[in-house]
Amino acid sequence: MKDFKEKLALVPTKPGSYQMKNKEGIIIYVGKAKNLQRRLRSYFTKTQTGKTRMLVEDIDDFEYIVTSSELESLILEITLIKKYDPKYNILLKDDKSYPYIELTKEKYPVLKVVRNVKRKKNLNYLYGPYPNVGAARKTVDMLNRLYPLRKCDKLKKELCLYYHINECLGYCQKNIDEDKINQMKQEIVSFLKGDSSIVISKIKQQMQEASDKLNFEKAQELKEMLEDINITLNKQKIDLNSNYNFDLINYYQDNNYLSIQFFFVRNGLLIGRHEEIISVMNSEDELVEYIIKFYEKNPILPKELLVPDTIDQSLLEEYLQIKVIVPKRGKLHQLLDLARENAIIKLNAEEETRKRNDDARYKALEELKQLLNVESVSRIESFDNSHLFGTFYVGGMVVFEDFIPQKKEYRKYKISADVKDDLGAMKEVLYRRYYKVLMENLKKPDLIVMDGGKLQIEVCKEIITSLGLNIPIIGLVKNKKHQTSEIMNSNYEILPVAKDSNLFLFLTKIQDEVHRYAITYHRNIKSKGALSSLLDVVPGIGDVKKKELIKKFGSLKQMKEASILELEEVLNKDVAKNLFSYLKKM
């Protein structure tokens, strides 16, 4: 660790944002502080553990920007995190936003489950968020069966099946009374706001009608629907005023782990919760950062946000532009305590496992640095191929940061028709990957892991050298049982790694994951059928062009009989020639 004593003495005691850099000058962490000097000193004067220790060992320099207020430092921190995506700043595990139930404001409304809702005025009626997407879909399916709303995206020219089973009023052909539509909307909105009386009455009436007609199967379905509603409502009930609409956040920290609980309360009902455990360095700062990132992914903000007094209420209020409350007593304070209790239970249940996993990862990273004789290694990229029909190859790349999979960065590759073997396929994938890294100035890996021994390493070295890159390479050599047995470096030397070591186990996990990813891509394509799977592996053919080709030719036989000119009616010249070449080799 470098000695920053002289530089730290010059840091002001004002608020601001600071940026930690590694030896390559890359920003690896962005933070904020009320007192920059005190915060920065804390990294280098205290004994650190876990994630903070890994960060400090990677720091080669730091910079800071003084601001006039803590809010300004928070805004600057969030802006810099978005810009640089530092490896040590927290990430939301689930990158997906939570779904909402939407009732559109169209003349003929549609009820559906939606994601990626944007914060804007005059939205359609939205209810949520629903952490349990299954519950949201079940609710929408039930309401769509009870209320004959429009089911199609666009009005069709003739009456569809939904009309004939009484789940649509036939808006495409019939003149529907506007009052009837408005009544359905009011009843649906009332149910989504927690008043189930009208819907329950409707179900009971339909049950009776089905029973009178001796349609006992339908009556049983309606009975199960009624039971589902009662169970759901009982689960959601909390002893609150029906007008309460808020999100509530509480947390519990133990050592380097922060357990976070969100409760979503709408119209006095607890409609769901979000929970996560993260590894942290500065719990209060990173909790605020986490909350902001969460609401950027789920941008329909609650009317009010309830937090404990240990969270900076005014800072969140200013940034999110909503009312942030710290309950001091009563039912809301009890609910805040309940959220903390849940956070404690969650962390206690998982803490030992997480500590073991983190300790194993840190030891494996240390072993890997010593083995490669490098000061830092974090990002690992690994490759594997699979083929279709013994000829058509596909490739897969997986990415790990500190031995944690980064699934957003996994990539699939369609490989050209000229490739007839594994090494040729690997050459193409590696060249395309690292040519793109160069051209688009993407993040380079600290290590490339090849799924094989000398031949695979040779191919990788050839591509990496031709592109003027210098990236360490290792190969995972398999035995006759197709199990990882040895680790080979770029000089084709077997490295002294014990098979029961943390490093060997983590590298084996990477190898298993890249093989799973490539073979799954191959199987998914193959399961779609011969014509569809062929089109999926031809470079330059996406979903739109695939549908156009299937519509035009209809079968693999007709497509094989087509000329290049006929294929060019759908595709551009180069892609048509590529497809023609694939077809002739089948």
C-alpha positions in Angstrom: 0.0 0.0 0.0 1.3 3.4 -0.9 2.1 6.1 1.7 -0.3 9.0 1.2 0.6 10.8 4.4 1.8 14.1 2.7 -1.1 14.2 0.2 -3.7 13.5 2.9 -2.3 16.5 4.9 -3.4 18.8 2.1 -6.9 17.5 1.8 -9.5 20.1 3.0 -12.0 19.3 5.7 -14.9 20.4 3.4 -17.6 18.3 1.8 -17.0 16.8 -1.6 -16.6 13.7 -3.7 -13.4 11.6 -3.9 -12.2 9.2 -6.6 -9.8 6.3 -6.1 -7.6 5.2 -9.0 -5.5 2.1 -9.7 -2.1 1.9 -11.4 -3.7 2.3 -14.8 -5.3 5.5 -13.8 -8.8 3.8 -13.9 -11.3 5.1 -11.3 -12.2 2.1 -9.2 -14.3 3.7 -6.5 -16.2 7.0 -6.1 -17.4 8.2 -2.7 -18.7 11.3 -1.0 -18.0 12.8 2.5 -19.0 15.7 4.7 -15.4 15.9 5.7 -13.1 14.8 2.9 -9.9 14.7 4.9 -11.4 12.6 7.7 -13.0 10.1 5.3 -9.9 9.7 3.1 -7.6 9.2 6.2 -9.9 6.5 7.4 -8.9 4.3 4.4 -5.2 4.4 5.1 -4.9 4.6 8.9 -7.3 1.8 10.0 -6.9 -1.9 9.7 -9.3 -2.9 6.8 -11.0 -6.1 6.1 -13.1 -7.7 3.2 -14.1 -5.5 0.3 -12.4 -2.4 1.8 -9.1 -4.2 2.1 -9.2 -5.2 -1.5 -10.0 -1.6 -2.6 -7.1 -0.1 -0.5 -4.7 -2.6 -1.9 -5.7 -1.5 -5.5 -5.4 2.2 -4.8 -2.5 3.9 -6.5 -3.8 7.5 -6.3 -6.8 9.5 -5.4 -8.4 12.8 -6.4 -11.2 14.8 -4.9 -13.6 17.6 -5.8 -14.8 20.0 -3.1 -18.5 21.0 -3.1 -20.4 23.7 -1.3 -22.9 21.2 0.3 -23.5 17.6 1.0 -26.3 17.5 -1.6 -23.9 18.7 -4.3 -21.4 16.1 -3.3 -24.1 13.4 -3.5 -25.2 14.6 -7.0 -21.5 14.7 -8.1 -20.9 11.2 -6.7 -23.9 9.7 -8.5 -22.9 11.4 -11.8 -19.4 10.1 -11.6 -20.5 6.6 -10.7 -22.8 6.6 -13.8 -19.9 7.9 -16.0 -17.1 5.6 -14.8 -19.0 2.5 -13.4 -16.3 1.8 -10.8 -15.7 -1.8 -9.9 -15.9 -1.3 -6.1 -19.2 0.7 -6.1 -22.3 -1.3 -5.3 -24.5 -2.8 -7.9 -28.1 -3.8 -7.8 -28.1 -7.6 -8.1 -31.3 -7.7 -10.1 -30.9 -5.3 -13.0 -34.6 -5.6 -13.9 -37.2 -3.1 -12.7 -40.2 -4.3 -10.8 -43.5 -4.7 -12.8 -46.6 -2.7 -12.4 -50.2 -3.4 -13.3 -51.4 -0.8 -15.9 -54.9 0.1 -16.9 -54.6 2.2 -20.1 -56.6 5.4 -20.6 -57.6 4.5 -24.1 -61.1 4.6 -25.4 -61.1 0.8 -25.1 -58.8 0.1 -22.2 -56.3 -2.7 -21.7 -55.2 -4.2 -18.4 -51.6 -5.6 -18.5 -48.4 -6.1 -16.6 -45.7 -3.6 -17.6 -42.0 -3.0 -16.8 -39.7 -0.1 -17.6 -42.2 2.5 -16.6 -41.0 6.1 -17.1 -41.7 8.9 -14.6 -43.9 11.4 -16.5 -47.2 13.2 -16.2 -50.6 11.9 -17.3 -49.6 8.2 -16.9 -52.2 5.5 -17.4 -53.4 4.1 -14.1 -50.5 2.2 -12.5 -50.5 0.0 -9.4 -47.4 -1.5 -7.9 -44.6 -2.2 -7.8 -45.0 -6.0 -7.6 -41.8 -7.7 -6.5 -43.6 -11.0 -7.2 -44.2 -10.8 -11.0 -46.2 -14.1 -10.7 -48.7 -12.4 -8.3 -49.1 -9.5 -10.7 -49.8 -11.7 -13.7 -52.2 -13.8 -11.7 -54.1 -10.7 -10.7 -54.3 -9.4 -14.3 -55.4 -12.8 -15.6 -58.2 -13.0 -13.0 -59.4 -9.4 -13.7 -59.3 -10.0 -17.5 -61.4 -13.1 -17.1 -64.0 -11.3 -14.9 -64.1 -8.0 -17.0 -64.3 -8.2 -20.8 -61.8 -5.6 -21.6 -59.9 -5.3 -24.9 -57.3 -8.1 -25.1 -55.5 -7.4 -28.5 -52.8 -4.7 -29.0 -54.6 -3.3 -32.0 -58.3 -3.7 -33.0 -58.7 -6.6 -35.5 -61.0 -6.7 -38.5 -63.0 -9.6 -37.1 -64.2 -10.9 -33.8 -61.6 -13.1 -32.0 -61.7 -16.1 -29.6 -61.9 -13.8 -26.6 -65.3 -12.4 -27.8 -66.7 -15.9 -28.2 -65.6 -17.0 -24.7 -67.1 -13.8 -23.2 -63.8 -12.2 -22.2 -64.0 -9.3 -24.7 -67.0 -7.2 -25.7 -66.0 -7.2 -29.4 -64.7 -3.7 -29.6 -63.5 -4.2 -33.2 -67.1 -4.8 -34.5 -69.6 -3.7 -31.8 -70.7 -0.3 -30.6 -70.0 -0.5 -26.8 -71.7 1.8 -24.3 -69.1 4.1 -22.8 -70.8 4.0 -19.4 -70.3 0.2 -19.3 -66.6 0.6 -20.0 -66.3 3.3 -17.3 -68.0 1.1 -14.8 -65.6 -1.8 -15.5 -62.6 0.7 -15.1 -64.0 2.0 -11.8 -64.4 -1.5 -10.4 -61.0 -2.7 -11.5 -59.3 0.4 -10.0 -61.3 -0.1 -6.8 -60.0 -3.7 -6.5 -56.4 -2.7 -7.2 -56.7 -0.1 -4.4 -57.7 -2.7 -2.0 -61.5 -2.8 -2.1 -62.3 -6.4 -3.2 -66.0 -6.4 -2.3 -67.3 -5.8 -5.8 -65.0 -8.4 -7.4 -65.9 -11.0 -4.7 -69.6 -10.3 -5.2 -69.1 -10.8 -9.0 -67.3 -14.1 -8.6 -69.9 -15.4 -6.2 -72.7 -14.5 -8.7 -70.8 -16.2 -11.6 -70.2 -19.3 -9.3 -74.0 -19.5 -8.7 -74.8 -19.1 -12.4 -72.2 -21.8 -13.4 -73.6 -24.1 -10.7 -77.2 -23.6 -11.8 -76.2 -24.5 -15.4 -74.4 -27.7 -13.9 -71.1 -26.3 -15.2 -69.3 -27.5 -12.1 -65.8 -27.3 -13.6 -66.2 -23.5 -14.1 -67.8 -23.2 -10.7 -64.7 -24.9 -9.1 -62.4 -22.5 -11.0 -64.3 -19.5 -9.7 -64.2 -21.0 -6.1 -60.4 -21.3 -6.3 -60.1 -17.8 -7.6 -62.1 -16.6 -4.6 -59.9 -18.5 -2.2 -56.8 -17.0 -3.9 -58.2 -13.4 -3.3 -58.9 -14.1 0.3 -55.5 -15.6 1.0 -53.7 -12.7 -0.8 -55.7 -10.0 1.0 -55.1 -11.7 4.4 -51.3 -11.8 3.6 -51.3 -8.1 2.6 -53.4 -6.8 5.6 -51.6 -4.6 8.1 -53.2 -2.5 10.8 -53.0 0.8 8.9 -55.3 3.5 7.6 -56.5 2.6 4.1 -55.2 5.9 2.7 -51.6 5.1 3.5 -49.3 5.0 0.3 -45.6 4.8 1.0 -42.4 2.9 0.7 -40.5 2.0 3.9 -36.8 1.2 4.2 -34.8 -0.2 7.1 -31.5 -2.1 7.4 -29.1 -3.9 9.6 -25.4 -4.0 9.4 -22.9 -6.5 10.7 -19.2 -6.1 9.9 -18.9 -5.5 6.1 -22.5 -6.7 5.3 -25.6 -4.5 5.0 -29.0 -6.2 4.9 -31.7 -3.9 3.3 -35.5 -4.2 3.5 -38.0 -2.3 1.4 -41.7 -2.5 2.2 -44.2 -1.3 -0.4 -47.5 -0.1 1.2 -50.4 1.0 -1.1 -53.8 1.9 0.3 -52.9 0.4 3.6 -51.9 -3.0 2.1 -48.4 -4.4 2.1 -48.2 -5.3 -1.6 -44.7 -6.6 -1.5 -41.1 -6.1 -0.4 -37.6 -6.0 -1.8 -34.6 -7.4 0.2 -30.9 -7.6 -0.5 -27.6 -8.1 1.3 -24.6 -6.1 0.0 -20.9 -5.9 0.9 -20.1 -2.4 1.9 -17.3 0.0 3.0 -19.1 3.1 4.3 -22.6 1.9 5.2 -24.5 5.2 5.4 -23.1 6.6 2.2 -23.6 3.3 0.3 -27.1 2.8 1.6 -28.1 6.3 0.2 -26.4 5.3 -3.1 -28.3 2.0 -3.1 -31.7 3.7 -2.5 -31.0 6.2 -5.4 -30.0 3.4 -7.7 -33.1 1.4 -6.8 -35.4 4.3 -7.6 -33.6 4.9 -10.9 -34.5 1.4 -11.9 -38.0 1.7 -10.5 -38.8 5.4 -11.4 -42.4 5.6 -10.1 -41.7 7.2 -6.8 -44.0 6.6 -3.8 -45.8 9.6 -2.3 -43.8 9.2 0.9 -40.7 7.4 2.0 -40.3 6.2 5.6 -36.7 5.7 6.9 -35.0 5.3 10.3 -33.3 8.3 11.9 -29.8 6.9 11.0 -30.4 7.6 7.3 -29.9 11.2 6.1 -33.6 12.2 5.7 -33.0 15.7 4.3 -30.4 14.5 1.8 -32.8 11.9 0.3 -35.7 14.3 0.3 -33.7 16.9 -1.6 -32.4 14.4 -4.1 -35.5 12.4 -4.8 -37.9 15.4 -4.5 -40.4 13.4 -2.3 -41.5 13.6 1.3 -39.1 11.6 3.5 -40.4 10.8 7.0 -38.7 9.4 10.2 -41.5 7.8 12.3 -40.9 8.3 16.0 -43.8 6.3 17.5 -47.0 4.5 16.7 -47.9 1.9 14.1 -45.5 3.3 11.4 -42.6 3.1 13.8 -43.6 -0.5 14.7 -43.6 -1.3 10.9 -40.1 0.2 10.7 -39.0 -2.0 13.5 -40.5 -5.0 11.7 -38.5 -4.2 8.6 -35.3 -4.1 10.6 -36.2 -7.4 12.3 -36.6 -8.9 8.8 -33.2 -7.5 7.8 -31.6 -9.1 10.9 -33.2 -12.5 10.2 -32.1 -12.3 6.5 -28.5 -11.5 7.3 -28.2 -14.0 10.2 -29.5 -16.7 7.9 -26.9 -16.0 5.2 -24.0 -14.3 6.9 -21.9 -17.4 7.6 -22.3 -18.7 4.0 -21.4 -15.2 2.6 -18.4 -14.9 4.8 -17.1 -18.3 3.8 -17.7 -17.5 0.1 -16.0 -14.1 0.4 -13.0 -15.4 2.3 -12.6 -18.2 -0.4 -12.8 -15.6 -3.2 -10.2 -13.3 -1.5 -7.8 -16.2 -1.0 -8.3 -17.3 -4.6 -7.6 -13.8 -5.9 -4.4 -13.6 -3.8 -3.3 -17.0 -5.1 -4.0 -16.0 -8.7 -2.0 -12.7 -8.3 1.0 -14.6 -7.0 0.7 -17.3 -9.7 0.6 -14.7 -12.5 3.1 -12.4 -10.8 0.8 -9.4 -11.1 -0.3 -6.8 -8.6 -4.0 -6.8 -9.5 -6.4 -9.2 -11.2 -10.2 -8.8 -11.2 -11.9 -9.1 -14.6 -11.7 -12.6 -16.2 -13.2 -13.4 -19.6 -13.6 -17.0 -20.7 -14.8 -18.6 -24.0 -16.3 -21.8 -25.3 -17.9 -23.0 -28.6 -20.7 -25.4 -29.5 -21.9 -26.5 -32.9 -25.2 -27.3 -34.7 -25.6 -30.3 -37.0 -21.8 -30.9 -36.7 -21.1 -27.9 -38.8 -22.7 -24.6 -37.7 -20.8 -23.2 -34.8 -21.8 -20.7 -32.1 -19.6 -19.2 -29.4 -20.1 -17.9 -25.8 -18.2 -15.6 -23.6 -18.7 -15.2 -19.8 -17.3 -12.5 -17.6 -16.3 -12.7 -13.9 -15.3 -9.8 -11.6 -13.4 -11.0 -8.5 -14.9 -14.5 -9.3 -18.4 -13.1 -9.3 -20.4 -13.7 -12.6 -21.4 -10.5 -14.4 -24.2 -11.9 -16.5 -25.1 -8.6 -18.1 -21.8 -8.8 -19.9 -22.1 -12.4 -21.2 -22.1 -12.5 -25.0 -23.2 -14.9 -27.7 -21.6 -15.2 -31.2 -22.9 -16.5 -34.5 -19.9 -17.9 -36.5 -19.4 -17.7 -40.2 -20.2 -20.6 -42.5 -16.5 -21.1 -43.5 -15.6 -22.3 -40.0 -15.4 -26.1 -39.8 -13.6 -26.8 -36.5 -13.3 -25.7 -32.9 -10.1 -23.8 -33.3 -11.4 -21.9 -36.3 -14.5 -21.0 -34.4 -12.4 -19.9 -31.4 -10.2 -17.7 -33.6 -13.2 -15.9 -35.0 -14.8 -15.3 -31.6 -11.6 -14.0 -30.0 -10.8 -11.7 -32.9 -14.3 -10.2 -33.0 -14.3 -9.8 -29.2 -10.9 -8.0 -28.8 -11.2 -6.1 -32.1 -14.4 -4.6 -30.6 -12.6 -4.0 -27.3 -10.0 -1.9 -29.2 -12.3 -0.1 -31.5 -14.8 0.9 -28.8 -12.3 1.3 -26.0 -14.1 -1.3 -23.9 -12.8 -2.6 -20.6 -10.0 -5.1 -21.1 -9.8 -8.3 -19.0 -7.0 -8.9 -16.5 -7.0 -12.5 -17.6 -8.3 -14.7 -20.4 -9.3 -18.3 -19.5 -9.3 -20.7 -22.3 -11.3 -23.9 -22.2 -8.5 -26.2 -23.2 -4.7 -26.6 -23.3 -1.9 -25.8 -25.7 -3.9 -25.5 -28.9 -6.4 -23.1 -27.4 -3.7 -21.0 -25.8 -1.8 -20.8 -29.1 -4.9 -19.6 -30.9 -5.6 -17.0 -28.2 -2.0 -15.8 -28.2 -2.0 -15.4 -32.0 -5.2 -13.2 -31.9 -4.1 -11.1 -28.9 -0.6 -10.5 -30.4 -2.0 -9.6 -33.8 -4.2 -6.9 -32.2 -1.2 -5.5 -30.2 -2.7 -6.4 -26.8 -0.9 -7.8 -23.8 -3.3 -9.8 -21.7 -2.3 -12.8 -19.5 -3.8 -16.2 -20.8 -4.2 -19.5 -19.0 -5.8 -22.7 -20.2 -7.8 -25.3 -18.2 -6.5 -28.7 -19.4 -9.0 -31.6 -19.2 -8.3 -35.3 -18.6 -9.8 -38.2 -20.4 -13.0 -37.9 -18.3 -13.4 -34.4 -19.6 -12.7 -33.0 -16.1 -10.4 -30.1 -15.4 -7.0 -31.6 -14.3 -4.3 -29.0 -14.8 -3.8 -25.2 -15.4 -1.4 -24.2 -18.1 0.1 -20.7 -18.6 0.9 -19.0 -21.9 4.4 -20.5 -22.0 2.6 -24.0 -21.9 3.9 -24.7 -18.4 1.7 -26.5 -15.9 1.2 -24.2 -12.9 1.5 -25.6 -9.4 -2.2 -25.2 -8.3 -3.6 -27.8 -5.8 -6.9 -29.3 -6.9 -8.4 -28.6 -3.5 -7.3 -25.0 -3.5 -9.8 -22.1 -3.7 -8.3 -20.9 -6.9 -8.7 -24.3 -8.7 -12.3 -24.5 -7.5 -13.2 -21.0 -8.7 -11.5 -21.5 -12.1 -13.4 -24.8 -12.5 -16.6 -22.9 -11.8 -15.8 -20.4 -14.6 -15.1 -23.3 -17.0 -18.4 -25.0 -16.1 -20.3 -21.7 -16.5 -18.9 -20.9 -20.0 -19.6 -24.5 -21.1 -23.1 -24.2 -19.8 -23.7 -20.9 -21.5 -22.4 -22.0 -24.9 -24.3 -25.3 -24.9 -27.5 -23.7 -23.7 -27.3 -21.2 -26.6 -26.8 -24.1 -29.0 -29.7 -26.1 -27.5 -32.1 -23.1 -27.5 -31.4 -22.6 -31.2 -31.8 -26.3 -32.0 -35.1 -26.5 -30.1 -36.7 -23.9 -32.4 -36.5 -26.3 -35.4 -34.3 -26.7 -38.4 -35.2 -23.6 -40.3 -35.4 -21.3 -37.3 -32.2 -22.6 -35.8 -30.3 -22.2 -39.1 -31.3 -18.6 -39.4 -30.3 -18.0 -35.7 -26.7 -18.9 -36.4 -26.2 -17.0 -39.7 -24.4 -13.7 -38.9 -26.4 -10.7 -40.0 -29.9 -12.2 -39.6 -31.8 -10.8 -36.6 -35.4 -11.5 -35.5 -37.0 -9.2 -38.0 -35.2 -10.6 -41.1 -35.7 -14.2 -39.7 -39.5 -13.6 -39.7 -39.5 -12.2 -43.2 -37.5 -15.2 -44.5 -39.8 -17.7 -42.9 -42.8 -15.8 -44.2 -41.4 -15.7 -47.8 -40.0 -19.3 -48.1 -41.9 -21.2 -45.4 -39.6 -24.2 -45.3 -35.9 -25.2 -45.3 -36.4 -27.1 -48.6 -37.7 -24.0 -50.4 -35.0 -21.8 -49.0 -32.3 -24.3 -50.1 -33.7 -24.1 -53.6 -33.7 -20.3 -53.7 -31.1 -18.4 -55.6 -28.9 -15.6 -54.1 -31.0 -13.0 -56.0 -34.2 -14.4 -54.4 -32.5 -14.3 -50.9 -31.5 -10.7 -51.7 -35.2 -9.7 -51.9 -35.1 -10.0 -48.0 -31.4 -9.6 -47.1 -28.5 -7.4 -48.2 -26.0 -8.8 -50.7 -23.3 -10.0 -48.2 -25.8 -11.6 -45.7 -27.6 -13.3 -48.6 -24.3 -14.7 -49.9 -23.5 -15.9 -46.4 -26.9 -17.7 -46.0 -26.5 -19.2 -49.5 -23.2 -20.6 -48.4 -24.7 -22.1 -45.2 -27.5 -23.7 -47.2 -25.2 -25.4 -49.7 -23.2 -27.0 -46.9 -26.2 -28.6 -45.3 
